[in-house]
Amino acid sequence: MDTVLAIVIGGLYAAGFYSMLRRSIVKLVIGFILLLNATNLLIFTASGLTRGRPPLVIEGAETLAQPYADPLPQALILTAIVIGFGVLAFILVLVHRAYQTIGTDDMDKMKGIDT
């Protein structure tokens, strides 16, 4: 399972970087989304996959029984997803406004324009 996730994460990083190196600003945004999801999967995979073992203390016990899923990476990923959606919404509005003003999504044509 970890090997498959490592291959998926590598593919997402490769596709994200490739998309970000293109001239279109829309592909830059798509690359940003791919990198965001690859990073979330990387944190999730690096924390260790423990399936079907929620971190709940059983009645009568004082501590958690091993193995249990660590809730900290899941909380970090949830926070990263929320922050990523906020940043993505800001980027989409910024790209839309730039397209309205300049009339193109080619970043090479955007370089010389000072509005």
N, CA, C and O of each residue as an XYZ file, in Angstrom:
460
protein
N       0.824     -1.197      0.000
C       0.000      0.000      0.000
C       0.867      1.260      0.000
O       0.577      2.223     -0.710
N       1.944      1.242      0.812
C       2.829      2.404      0.853
C       3.524      2.629     -0.483
O       3.749      3.772     -0.880
N       3.864      1.550     -1.178
C       4.536      1.683     -2.472
C       3.610      2.327     -3.495
O       4.030      3.192     -4.264
N       2.365      1.909     -3.500
C       1.396      2.493     -4.444
C       1.198      3.974     -4.147
O       1.149      4.795     -5.063
N       1.083      4.313     -2.866
C       0.924      5.724     -2.514
C       2.164      6.539     -2.866
O       2.047      7.690     -3.287
N       3.349      5.955     -2.699
C       4.578      6.663     -3.071
C       4.615      6.940     -4.569
O       5.035      8.015     -4.997
N       4.174      5.967     -5.365
C       4.136      6.171     -6.823
C       3.108      7.238     -7.184
O       3.363      8.076     -8.049
N       1.964      7.215     -6.538
C       0.923      8.228     -6.807
C       1.420      9.617     -6.419
O       1.209     10.585     -7.150
N       2.080      9.711     -5.264
C       2.605     11.007     -4.813
C       3.665     11.521     -5.788
O       3.668     12.700     -6.143
N       4.556     10.641     -6.216
C       5.572     11.043     -7.189
C       4.962     11.500     -8.502
O       5.414     12.477     -9.098
N       3.932     10.788     -8.951
C       3.238     11.191    -10.176
C       2.550     12.541    -10.039
O       2.568     13.358    -10.959
N       1.942     12.764     -8.873
C       1.275     14.059     -8.654
C       2.287     15.202     -8.609
O       2.041     16.273     -9.164
N       3.443     14.972     -7.940
C       4.484     16.015     -7.918
C       5.019     16.287     -9.325
O       5.209     17.440     -9.713
N       5.259     15.222    -10.080
C       5.788     15.404    -11.440
C       4.792     16.162    -12.320
O       5.163     17.093    -13.034
N       3.528     15.752    -12.259
C       2.514     16.441    -13.062
C       2.318     17.886    -12.606
O       2.104     18.780    -13.424
N       2.393     18.104    -11.297
C       2.240     19.461    -10.774
C       3.365     20.385    -11.206
O       3.121     21.514    -11.633
N       4.613     19.898    -11.093
C       5.744     20.734    -11.522
C       5.720     20.959    -13.030
O       6.023     22.054    -13.503
N       5.358     19.917    -13.788
C       5.281     20.084    -15.247
C       4.225     21.111    -15.622
O       4.450     21.942    -16.503
N       3.073     21.060    -14.957
C       2.015     22.028    -15.256
C       2.418     23.442    -14.865
O       2.058     24.405    -15.543
N       3.166     23.567    -13.772
C       3.561     24.905    -13.328
C       4.618     25.527    -14.239
O       4.777     26.748    -14.258
N       5.333     24.706    -14.987
C       6.360     25.241    -15.879
C       5.804     25.642    -17.242
O       6.549     26.150    -18.080
N       4.531     25.428    -17.476
C       3.913     25.814    -18.745
C       3.672     27.319    -18.757
O       3.772     27.979    -17.722
N       3.354     27.860    -19.938
C       3.175     29.311    -20.078
C       1.786     29.777    -19.681
O       1.597     30.962    -19.410
N       0.818     28.887    -19.637
C      -0.548     29.281    -19.323
C      -0.726     29.428    -17.819
O      -0.242     28.609    -17.039
N      -1.423     30.479    -17.430
C      -1.633     30.708    -16.004
C      -2.675     29.737    -15.445
O      -2.671     29.450    -14.247
N      -3.567     29.229    -16.298
C      -4.543     28.222    -15.860
C      -3.816     26.926    -15.496
O      -4.159     26.272    -14.512
N      -2.813     26.560    -16.293
C      -2.034     25.361    -15.986
C      -1.200     25.557    -14.725
O      -0.903     24.592    -14.021
N      -0.827     26.785    -14.439
C      -0.127     27.094    -13.190
C      -1.033     26.800    -11.999
O      -0.588     26.242    -10.996
N      -2.289     27.173    -12.111
C      -3.251     26.924    -11.033
C      -3.489     25.420    -10.879
O      -3.557     24.915     -9.759
N      -3.615     24.707    -11.998
C      -3.808     23.251    -11.939
C      -2.584     22.587    -11.297
O      -2.736     21.662    -10.499
N      -1.393     23.041    -11.629
C      -0.182     22.519    -11.005
C      -0.151     22.780     -9.516
O       0.305     21.937     -8.744
N      -0.635     23.949     -9.104
C      -0.707     24.271     -7.678
C      -1.639     23.306     -6.953
O      -1.335     22.853     -5.850
N      -2.768     22.994     -7.572
C      -3.724     22.057     -6.964
C      -3.096     20.669     -6.828
O      -3.257     20.012     -5.800
N      -2.379     20.225     -7.866
C      -1.736     18.910     -7.809
C      -0.663     18.860     -6.726
O      -0.556     17.863     -6.011
N       0.127     19.914     -6.596
C       1.152     19.952     -5.555
C       0.532     19.960     -4.162
O       1.058     19.338     -3.239
N      -0.582     20.662     -4.015
C      -1.270     20.707     -2.722
C      -1.749     19.315     -2.318
O      -1.552     18.894     -1.178
N      -2.374     18.605     -3.248
C      -2.863     17.262     -2.944
C      -1.718     16.274     -2.735
O      -1.819     15.385     -1.890
N      -0.634     16.416     -3.493
C       0.516     15.533     -3.308
C       1.141     15.734     -1.930
O       1.555     14.767     -1.290
N       1.211     16.969     -1.474
C       1.769     17.241     -0.154
C       0.893     16.654      0.951
O       1.410     16.103      1.923
N      -0.414     16.767      0.810
C      -1.315     16.180      1.799
C      -1.157     14.664      1.844
O      -1.117     14.079      2.926
N      -1.066     14.027      0.689
C      -0.859     12.582      0.660
C       0.503     12.198      1.240
O       0.628     11.163      1.896
N       1.523     13.025      1.003
C       2.849     12.751      1.544
C       2.834     12.783      3.068
O       3.419     11.912      3.712
N       2.174     13.775      3.645
C       2.072     13.849      5.113
C       1.297     12.647      5.646
O       1.670     12.055      6.659
N       0.226     12.298      4.961
C      -0.603     11.175      5.393
C       0.179      9.865      5.326
O       0.072      9.037      6.231
N       0.957      9.670      4.272
C       1.730      8.444      4.117
C       2.915      8.403      5.075
O       3.230      7.349      5.626
N       3.567      9.529      5.275
C       4.736      9.563      6.157
C       4.357      9.316      7.608
O       5.190      8.866      8.395
N       3.133      9.600      7.968
C       2.722      9.379      9.362
C       2.440      7.914      9.655
O       2.283      7.527     10.813
N       2.375      7.108      8.619
C       2.106      5.684      8.830
C       0.637      5.386      8.684
O      -0.211      6.084      9.241
N       0.339      4.352      7.939
C      -1.055      3.992      7.704
C      -1.479      2.918      8.695
O      -0.910      1.827      8.721
N      -2.462      3.227      9.495
C      -3.040      2.264     10.421
C      -4.537      2.258     10.160
O      -5.235      3.222     10.471
N      -5.020      1.171      9.589
C      -6.421      1.116      9.193
C      -7.258      0.425     10.258
O      -6.838     -0.565     10.856
N      -8.448      0.966     10.483
C      -9.419      0.322     11.351
C      -9.087      0.360     12.825
O      -9.652     -0.412     13.599
N      -8.181      1.241     13.238
C      -7.815      1.342     14.657
C      -7.935      2.795     15.097
O      -6.926      3.499     15.139
N      -9.137      3.267     15.426
C      -9.292      4.656     15.848
C      -8.621      4.884     17.201
O      -8.535      3.961     18.011
N      -8.145      6.108     17.453
C      -7.455      6.385     18.712
C      -8.452      6.637     19.852
O      -8.559      7.756     20.353
N      -9.164      5.610     20.248
C     -10.147      5.719     21.327
C      -9.686      4.882     22.509
O      -9.192      3.767     22.339
N      -9.849      5.424     23.700
C      -9.518      4.688     24.913
C     -10.709      3.792     25.255
O     -11.832      4.268     25.418
N     -10.449      2.511     25.359
C     -11.501      1.543     25.654
C     -11.957      1.711     27.099
O     -11.161      2.039     27.978
N     -13.231      1.486     27.329
C     -13.789      1.648     28.664
C     -13.078      0.709     29.644
O     -12.964     -0.492     29.402
N     -12.618      1.267     30.722
C     -11.906      0.492     31.733
C     -10.397      0.592     31.592
O      -9.675      0.309     32.548
N      -9.897      0.991     30.418
C      -8.451      1.138     30.211
C      -8.052      2.582     30.474
O      -8.872      3.495     30.381
N      -6.771      2.773     30.806
C      -6.285      4.128     31.078
C      -5.490      4.711     29.920
O      -5.329      5.928     29.828
N      -4.992      3.852     29.034
C      -4.221      4.325     27.891
C      -4.724      3.660     26.613
O      -5.541      2.739     26.641
N      -4.205      4.162     25.497
C      -4.551      3.585     24.196
C      -3.827      2.266     23.994
O      -2.680      2.103     24.410
N      -4.502      1.333     23.355
C      -3.862      0.057     23.034
C      -3.198      0.182     21.665
O      -3.798      0.710     20.729
N      -1.961     -0.303     21.548
C      -1.219     -0.270     20.272
C      -1.773     -1.308     19.319
O      -2.258     -2.323     19.819
N      -1.758     -1.174     18.050
C      -1.500      0.045     17.277
C      -2.789      0.855     17.136
O      -3.887      0.299     17.141
N      -2.645      2.139     17.013
C      -3.789      3.020     16.791
C      -3.378      4.100     15.797
O      -2.202      4.445     15.686
N      -4.361      4.623     15.083
C      -4.101      5.666     14.091
C      -3.796      6.974     14.805
O      -4.516      7.373     15.720
N      -2.737      7.633     14.386
C      -2.335      8.895     14.998
C      -3.240     10.008     14.455
O      -3.272     10.223     13.243
N      -3.968     10.713     15.307
C      -4.890     11.741     14.809
C      -4.197     13.053     14.420
O      -4.800     13.881     13.737
N      -2.942     13.259     14.842
C      -2.258     14.530     14.555
C      -2.064     14.769     13.057
O      -2.380     15.864     12.590
N      -1.557     13.798     12.270
C      -1.425     14.059     10.824
C      -2.761     14.313     10.143
O      -2.844     15.114      9.211
N      -3.800     13.640     10.602
C      -5.118     13.873     10.010
C      -5.603     15.297     10.301
O      -6.213     15.935      9.443
N      -5.331     15.792     11.512
C      -5.703     17.165     11.844
C      -4.883     18.163     11.029
O      -5.407     19.182     10.580
N      -3.588     17.865     10.838
C      -2.744     18.749     10.027
C      -3.229     18.793      8.582
O      -3.270     19.859      7.968
N      -3.595     17.629      8.041
C      -4.065     17.578      6.653
C      -5.389     18.313      6.512
O      -5.605     19.015      5.525
N      -6.273     18.159      7.484
C      -7.552     18.879      7.428
C      -7.325     20.387      7.442
O      -7.974     21.125      6.701
N      -6.412     20.836      8.279
C      -6.075     22.255      8.307
C      -5.458     22.696      6.989
O      -5.770     23.775      6.487
N      -4.582     21.868      6.427
C      -3.952     22.205      5.146
C      -4.970     22.261      4.017
O      -4.853     23.088      3.113
N      -5.965     21.387      4.066
C      -7.012     21.413      3.035
C      -7.795     22.719      3.113
O      -8.064     23.341      2.086
N      -8.160     23.136      4.310
C      -8.933     24.380      4.475
C      -8.109     25.589      4.016
O      -8.606     26.447      3.287
N      -6.849     25.645      4.448
C      -5.989     26.762      4.037
C      -5.758     26.707      2.530
O      -5.736     27.749      1.874
N      -5.589     25.526      1.979
C      -5.377     25.385      0.533
C      -6.575     25.860     -0.272
O      -6.410     26.489     -1.317
N      -7.784     25.565      0.206
C      -8.973     26.054     -0.489
C      -9.045     27.581     -0.448
O      -9.441     28.214     -1.427
N      -8.665     28.165      0.677
C      -8.655     29.628      0.769
C      -7.673     30.253     -0.197
O      -7.992     31.223     -0.885
N      -6.469     29.690     -0.244
C      -5.446     30.208     -1.156
C      -5.861     29.981     -2.606
O      -5.642     30.837     -3.463
N      -6.458     28.828     -2.873
C      -6.904     28.526     -4.236
C      -8.009     29.487     -4.683
O      -8.016     29.933     -5.831
N      -8.942     29.807     -3.780
C      -9.996     30.771     -4.121
C      -9.387     32.134     -4.438
O      -9.810     32.798     -5.384
N      -8.395     32.554     -3.650
C      -7.733     33.834     -3.908
C      -7.013     33.817     -5.257
O      -7.078     34.790     -6.008
N      -6.328     32.715     -5.565
C      -5.608     32.610     -6.838
C      -6.581     32.640     -8.013
O      -6.322     33.298     -9.020
N      -7.707     31.925     -7.884
C      -8.684     31.923     -8.979
C      -9.256     33.314     -9.233
O      -9.423     33.710    -10.387
N      -9.556     34.054     -8.180
C     -10.058     35.416     -8.357
C      -8.981     36.304     -8.982
O      -9.274     37.125     -9.851
N      -7.743     36.137     -8.538
C      -6.636     36.931     -9.084
C      -6.414     36.628    -10.569
O      -6.196     37.540    -11.366
N      -6.469     35.337    -10.938
C      -6.294     34.954    -12.339
C      -7.449     35.485    -13.184
O      -7.231     35.970    -14.294
N      -8.669     35.398    -12.670
C      -9.823     35.904    -13.413
C      -9.720     37.412    -13.637
O     -10.023     37.912    -14.720
N      -9.294     38.117    -12.613
C      -9.147     39.580    -12.732
C      -8.027     39.942    -13.716
O      -8.153     40.887    -14.494
N      -6.937     39.181    -13.669
C      -5.838     39.445    -14.612
C      -6.284     39.152    -16.035
O      -5.912     39.875    -16.960
N      -7.077     38.100    -16.225
C      -7.561     37.780    -17.562
C      -8.511     38.857    -18.070
O      -8.481     39.200    -19.252
N      -9.356     39.394    -17.188
C     -10.264     40.474    -17.593
C      -9.478     41.718    -17.994
O      -9.834     42.389    -18.962
N      -8.429     42.027    -17.271
C      -7.667     43.244    -17.522
C      -6.784     43.119    -18.757
O      -6.747     44.020    -19.596
N      -6.075     42.003    -18.866
C      -5.080     41.857    -19.931
C      -5.662     41.176    -21.164
O      -5.296     41.519    -22.287
N      -6.561     40.219    -20.972
C      -7.185     39.551    -22.103
C      -6.454     38.319    -22.589
O      -6.768     37.810    -23.665
N      -5.482     37.819    -21.826
C      -4.768     36.608    -22.204
C      -4.360     35.863    -20.944
O      -4.277     36.440    -19.860
N      -4.105     34.556    -21.107
C      -3.604     33.799    -19.963
C      -2.162     33.363    -20.175
O      -1.630     32.571    -19.397
N      -1.529     33.875    -21.221
C      -0.133     33.553    -21.507
C       0.766     34.425    -20.615
O       0.696     35.653    -20.661
N       1.598     33.778    -19.816
C       2.413     34.534    -18.869
C       3.527     35.319    -19.557
O       3.977     36.334    -19.025
N       3.982     34.870    -20.729
C       4.988     35.640    -21.449
C       4.424     36.976    -21.939
O       5.137     37.980    -21.948
N       3.154     36.996    -22.346
C       2.536     38.242    -22.785
C       2.215     39.152    -21.608
O       2.086     40.364    -21.778
N       2.086     38.574    -20.406
C       1.789     39.374    -19.214
C       3.017     40.104    -18.686
O       2.886     41.054    -17.914
N       4.209     39.672    -19.091
C       5.435     40.247    -18.527
C       5.585     41.731    -18.828
O       5.918     42.508    -17.932
N       5.352     42.132    -20.046
C       5.624     43.499    -20.444
C       4.505     44.478    -20.161
O       4.652     45.674    -20.410
N       3.398     43.994    -19.648
C       2.239     44.860    -19.419
C       2.313     45.437    -18.024
O       2.483     44.710    -17.046
N       2.185     46.760    -17.938
C       2.188     47.437    -16.644
C       0.891     48.224    -16.535
O       0.775     49.338    -17.045
N      -0.100     47.610    -15.847
C      -1.402     48.290    -15.723
C      -1.695     48.672    -14.311
O      -2.745     49.250    -14.033
